């Protein structure tokens, strides 16, 4: 029901107003109704943007800023899934699988190796989804941004190292080659480090 109809319906039982289509009263009520319709529309939009499941505009943008997501090229439904995923992270979400899931939400495919004796974690960022990459930043700025995102979710008592090379121990093991076969390539440590 539009505001003008709602106003007239509320005033009619009073019997003291002439609610015909002509006259100053109708013009005044129409002016009020116009502004009330605008306010009602904004309230409906605000209500929609308050909830992740229905947000489509600034409700998504503000949450992306809150979680420090770089701008992505994804559609709204994928952005919504990403926000819902990170919203599920709890203070107890620090297992290896939890950390891999968190990194995936940030668009980072990573292999995580744990050294339980020293309390160190090695994170090999195998790839970063181009949909999340900030094309206006240099590689070192993107790497710094990635490290900052990882740091937010790492347990405070653990130290970690992040490696941005695309080779991982899992990938090396999948080659199913012996040490002698690998050594025959003639790589020294500098070549391996810069691989």
N, C-alpha and C positions, 0 to 999 in steps of 0.2 A: 504494500500500500504506500502510495506517495505521501509526502508530508502534508500537502494541501488537503488531501482527502482525510487524513488522520486528524488534522486540525478542525476541519468542518464537522467531522463525526463527533469530536469531543465537544464542540460548541453548540451543536444542534439541540441537545437535550435541555440546555439552559433556556432556550426560547427567547432570548433577548437580542439576538443578532439576526439581521436579514442576510442570509447567506446565498444571495443570488449571484449569478455570474457577472453582473455589472456592479459598479460602485467602488467607492474608496476602500471599504472594508475588504472586499475581495482582492483589490490591488495590494493592500497592506499584507494580508494573509499570504498572497502569492509570493511577495518579497521574502517574508519569513520562511516560507516553505522552500524557496530556492536555496537559501543558505542552509537550512536544516538538511536538505537532500545532499548538499555538498559535504557537510559535517558527517552525516550518516555514512556516506560513501568512504570518507577517510577513516572513520572508525572501523568499518568493515575491513578495509585494507590493513589497518593496524592489527586487528584481531587475526587476520590471515597471516601476516608477517611475524607474529609473535611465536608461532609454532613451526618447528623445523619441517614437519610433515606437510604443511600447506604453504610455507614461504616460497616466494618466487622472485623477489626483487631485493629490497634492502635487508630483509630478514636473512637472506643467504649471504649477502655481501658483508654485513656486520659480523656474522659468525665466522666467515672466512678471515676477517681481520682479527677477530678475537683469538683464533687458533693459529694465526700467523701463516696462513696458507698463501702461497704466491698465487697470482691470478692464473686461472686455468681456462682452457678453451672448452671445457666440458659443458654439456647441457645441464639444466637445473636439476634434473633427477639424479644425475651422477654426483653433482656437487652436494646435494642433500644426503646421499648415501655416505659420502666422505665425511660430512659434518656429523652424521649420526654415529659413524664408526669411531671417530675421535672422542665423541661425547661418552662413549662406553668405557673409555680408559679410566681405570681406578688407581688409587695409590698402590694397590697390590699387583698392578699389571707390569711385572718386571721379569717374567720368565723369558727365555729365548724366543719362544713362539709369540709372546705378547709384543716383544720388541720388533720382531719381523713384521707383525701385523701393523704396528704403529708406523714403521718405515714405509710399508706398502701404502698406507693411507696418505702419506706425504709424497707418494709416487716414486719411492726409492726401492729398487730391488736390491737386497743385500744378503750376504752370507755372514752369519755371526758365529764366531768361534770363541769359546769360553776357556779361560785358564783359571781353574778353580783354586789352584795352589797360590797364585799371586793376586787373584781377584781382578785380573785384567780381562777386558773384552776387546776382541778385534772385530771390527765391522768393515767388511769389504763391500763397498757400494758398487755393485756390478753395473747397474745402469740406473739412470734417472729418467723417468717418463718425460718426454718432450712437452706434454701437455702442461706440466708444472714448471718447466724451466723458465726462468726469467730471462728473456732474450736481451734485455737491456743491461744485464750484468755480465762481467767477465767470468771466466771459468773459476778463478780463485774466489770471486765474490759469491758465486753460486755454491762453491764448496764450503765457504765460511757460513753461508746461510743454512746449508744442510747440517753442518756440525752443530750450529745453534739449535736447530730443530731437534736433533738427536739428544743433545744435552738436557733438554727439558724433561725427557722421559727416562733418563738413566738414573739408576739408584746412586745416591750421593756417595756411598762408601766404595763404589767401583770406579776404577780408571778405565778409560777406553781409548782406542786408537781407531781412526777412520782412514781407510785406504780407498782411493777413488780409481784405482786401476781396474780394468775389466776382467782380469784373470783372478781366479779363486782356486783354493786348494781342491774344492769339489770338482772344478773343471779339469784340473790337472789329473786328479784321480780317475775321472771318466775317460781320459785318454788311454788308460790301461797299458801304460808303457813302463818298462823297467827303468831303473836308475841309469843303467848303461845306455839305453836308447835315448833317454832325455839328455844325458851328458854328451852324447855324440853330436848334438846340435851346436856345441861350442859356445854356449852362452856363459858369460861371466856374470857376477852379481849385478854389475851396473846395467847390463843388457836386460837382465831379468827385472830389476827394479823399474826400468823405463819401458817395460813391455806394454 
